[in-house]
Amino acid sequence: MSPMSSAHHNNTDYNDLPNPFITLAGEHILSASDWLEKRRPELLELFRKHIYGRAPLDKPGSLRFSIQKEMRGALGGIADIQQINILFDGRGERGCIQLLLVTPRAALHPIPCFLLINNRGKESIEPGDIRSTPFLPLERILARGYAAAAFDVADVDPDEHDGFHNGVHGIFDPPDLPRPPDAWGTIAAWAWGASRVMDYLETDPRLAHDCIAVLGHSRGGKTALWCGAQDERFALAISNESGCTGAALARGATGETIRQINEAFPHWFCSAYRRYNDRPDLLPVDQHLLLALMAPRRVYVASAQADAWADPKNEFLACVYASPVYRLFGLQGLESYEMPAVHQPLHAGYIGYHLRAGEHDLTVYDWERFMDYTDRHWNV
Ligand code: GTR
């Protein structure tokens, strides 16, 4: 495929990217409705089967919510804070995701909301000692009229390779071994957890349910993209430096490779993904198609200049190669196929992008740009 002529790349690998518009059966997709009816479900299935694994259930029948804590006028008077327990049962065991929900007191309803997939430790989102941090700059978020929600990934599945006994794998997986090659990994479990949080957010009448973004950094960014791809209730998925098996194309990778990620984190993806350790060229998908699964909703990819491991160039190129899918919907994906300079965000299209100076991290700069983007497009 050659969706663009102006992106700078010399690597012929990119010419072999799977074409968004040709189905496995060789059928050409020519309309947005065909994309949604035929190609989108096929791609979701390919990502499940070969990369993230298959969640054994969607919303559990046992799902229920209980408000545990409420604090009004917190953070120096500007915020109302709630902690909500999201509870579910399976095989006799109970799971609980503790959701932190922080809303601005001064807001006009309905309030747009960012849901952060938190991978910085549960203590950082405890309502009792909540404070603004660069990773979750609550004061800036509230001052700009947004609500912030956050849950910790460990509530869904601890980030360790224990043979899939703890977390939601232990709660929901059939006990018989061996696990099938497409059994869900930890990233898929966290994405499932973010959807259960959305189940709750939808019930809060103060929130703008059509303006909820799912956002994560690094492993959390991979999760945000896989969650948003599947769960169409999210209007926007934001990937901050998600890199390998997040926003970055696997073909032609200059940062982390599939082999490196599978060896360092054997629990993140399904075991079938290991087949591609040294052969990304054999994958029936690549990560531009993960971004394209957000269409016609929005997606935002953020890279950092010194974060070579997350492969800014391939993160940007995934946005470039996802853009033709937006065009099929009559929408602009990226506004430009030239990689922008640092601190020159591309905000006009349905795919937002920025390159920040500095290292691998989620910073106030990143948050401010995400909110610039949603201010511009959400009419808030
Ligand atoms: C790294 C991993 C990356 C990224 C990162 C993070 O060690 O190789 O894929 O997920 O951790 O989550 O900070």
Residues whose N, C-alpha, C, O or C-beta is under 5 A from the ligand:
A	BS01	GTR	H217 S218 R219 S242 C244
